[in-house]
Amino acid sequence: MFDIDYSILCHYPSLVSKDCITLAVLLFNKDTNETALISTKNWNRVRSFNDDLDIDLIKLQLEGIKDEIVDIAKSPKFSLEKYTKFYVNDLKFTEIISIKADNFEDFVKECSRQYLISDFNKSERPSKDEQLSFIKKYLKNGNIECNHNIIKGYFNENICFDFVIDDYAFKLFRFEGRKETRLIRTVKDWAYDAIKLKNKYKIVFITDIDFEQKDNYKTLYNILNEEAFKILNFNEVISFVQSINSKQVVDI
């Protein structure tokens, strides 16, 4: 088993924006000092996210990180956390995620599928079950207790969430490629449950789309956002779970 640290590099269109797009994942094998930087290949998507962005400059920056970290990581004092803190403007790394894996190369490939999902054809993208499995591996690695996913609703009925941690109940939605009108009924049902359960659980909805960039899903967002504690993109989930575990969650 290898001890691995990794962080997700995101581009923010402005210094105050919460909306971002994933550009790369940077990984560090703490046992072998190996590093890997996997970057998006779907630059058209990046360009559509921010048409003012200098794509060529971003590519050069990514190449610079890739070349630089190979040498820096050889130092016994190297820390991925300290390295990533230097990026504070339109390019920012997420908090470091630590995990154990049997094979570094295989884990790098899995991170590519999970975090750079738009780089893959639809047939090659991870299923909902694969995404949940990826999250639960992290939970198991971190000895984070994941409670039974079936909880009692307001009327004592069984409600099946994807996973529950303490008083946080998580539900993952797959919206990409589906018509909004066909999803509204299901989303309304979950929003109703969120209202009825809000005194017992903090309901967190996870989606596979960026609502800021998907105007045709605005109705779904408005319904979910009405009573949810948070709405997260899949890329944000593990960092959020880390904050739960360290009791640093605040409702903004």
N, C-alpha and C positions, 0 to 999 in steps of 0.2 A: 504493500500500500504506500502511495506517495502523498505527502502533504502538499497541497496546491492552493495558492492564492490567485484570485483573478478579479478583474474589474472591467466594467463596461464603459467604453468611451462614447460619449454622446455629444451631439452638436445642438446648441441652443441658439435660436435666431437672435435673441437679445439677452442682455444681462439679467433682466427681470422675468424672463419667460420661464414658465414651468414646463412648457411643451418642448419636446426634444426628439431627435431621431438617432438611432444607434448606428455608429460608424464602424466600431471594432470591439473586439474583446482581447484584453491583454492578460496572459497567464504566466505564472511563475511556479516552477517546480522547486520547492524549498529543499528537497533532498538531493537533487542533481544540479541545481542552478540553471536548468534549462528554461528558456522562455519561448513564448509563442504569441504572435500578434496576428489575429485573423480579422481581416477587413472586409467590409461589404464590397460586393461586385456590382450591386444594383445602383449605379450612380444616377440613373434616370430618376429613381425614387427619391434620392437625396436632392437632386436638382428641383424636383417638383415640390419638395418640402420647403426649400428656400432658394428661389431662383436668383437671389443676389449672391449666393455663396460661390466662392472661387474654388471650383472642384479640383483644378490642377494644384492649387496651393494646399488643399486638404490632403491630396494624395502624397505630396512631397512631405508634409508633416508626418503622415503615417509611416512613410518610408524612413524618415529620420528617427522616429521612436523605435521602429523595428531594428535599425542598425545600432542605435545608441545603447539599447537595453541589453543586447547580447554581451557587450563588454562590461557594462556596469554591474550586471547581475552576477558576475564572477566573484565580486567582492564578498567576503563573509559577512560584511556589515550591511549588505544590500537589503532594503526593505521596499516592497512594492507599495506599501501604504505611503511611505515618505515620497517615493518617486511620483506617484500620481497626484499628490497634493499641489504640485507645481502648476497643474492645469486648472485654471480658475475662471477663464473668460468664456468665450463661446464654445470652447472644447473643455469638457469636464468628465472626469472619471467618477463612477459611482463608488460608494464605500466598498472596501475590500471584502470579498466573500472567500471564506476558507472551507476547504472540503478535502476529503481523502478519496483517492481513486486508485484502482489497480493498475491502470495503464494511462500514462500521460497523453500519448498521441490519440488514443481513443476518446479521452475526455475532451481534448481540443476539438475533435470532430463533432462531438455531441454538443459542445457549446456553440459551434458554428450553426448547427441545425436549430438549436433552441433560441438563440439570440439574434441570428441573422436570417430569420425565416424567409424573408422576401427574396433572398438570393436563390432559393430552391423552387423547382417546379412544384405545383400543388401536390402531385403524387409522392414527392419526396419529403414534404414538410411533416413535422411531428404531429401526431394525432393528439386529441385532448388527453387521452390516457397516457401517452408518452410524455406530455408536458407535466401532468400530475406526478408521474413516476419520477421525473427529474427533480421536481420540488421536494418530493417525499424522501428521496435519497439524501438531499441536503439536510432535511429535518433529522433523519436517522443519524447522519454523520455528526451533527451538532448536538446529539442527545436532546433534541427539542421534542417534548412530548406532544404528540398529535392525537387528540381525543377522537372518540368514535364520531363519525361524520353524520350520524342520524340524531337529530335533536327533536324535542317535543315543541310543537307549535302552540300558538295561542289557544287553540281548541283541542289541545292534547293529541293532535295528529302528528305523524312522523314526517319530518322534513329532512331531506337528504342533501347536505352540503358536500362539497368536495373534500374539505378537511376543516378541522376545528382546532384552534390553539387557544387554550384558556377560554376567555370570553370573546374571542374573535372567530367568526364563522365565515368561511371563504367559499365563493361560488365562481367557477370559471365558465365564461361564455365564449363560443366560437361564432362570430358574426361575419367574418370575411367571406365575400362571395355569395351571401344570402340576402334575399330581399327583406328590407326592413318591415314591410307590412306583414310578412309571415312570422315575424319574431315578436311583434308587439304584445300579443296575448301572453306568451310565456314570460316575457320581461315584466309585464304588469303583475303577474302572479307572484314573482319573486320580490317585486317592489312592495307588494302588499305584505308579504311575510316579513320584510325588513321593518315595516311600520309596526307590525304587531310584536316583533321580537326586540325592538330597540331598547327596551328597559332591561333586557337580560343579556343580549349579545351585540357586539359591534359587527355589523354586516359589511364585509369587504367583497366587492364585485371585481372580478378579473376579466379583462377582455383581450382579444387578439387584434384590436384595431386602435388607431389613434383618432379619437373623436375630434380633435382639433383639425385634422386633415380630411375627415370623412363627413361632409355636410349631409350626405344622404342617410346618416345614422343619428342625426341630432335628436330625433324624437326618442330613440332608445336611451340616449344619454340623459335626457331630461327626466325620463321615468326612473331610471336607476339612481340618478343623483338626488332625487327627492328626499330619500330617507337613508341612503347608504352612509356608513361611516367614511368609507373611501372607495373610489374607483381607481383601479390600477391597471396599467398595461402589464403583460406577462413579464417583461424585462425588469419590472420594478418589484416583483413579488418577493424574491429572496432577500433583497435589501430591507424590505419592509418587515419581513419575518425576523430578521436580525434585530431590528429596532424594537420589535415586540419583546424579544428575548432579553434585551438589555433595558427594557422598560423606558424607552425614549420616545414612545409614540405620542404625538400630539395631534389634535384635530384642528386642522387649519381651514 
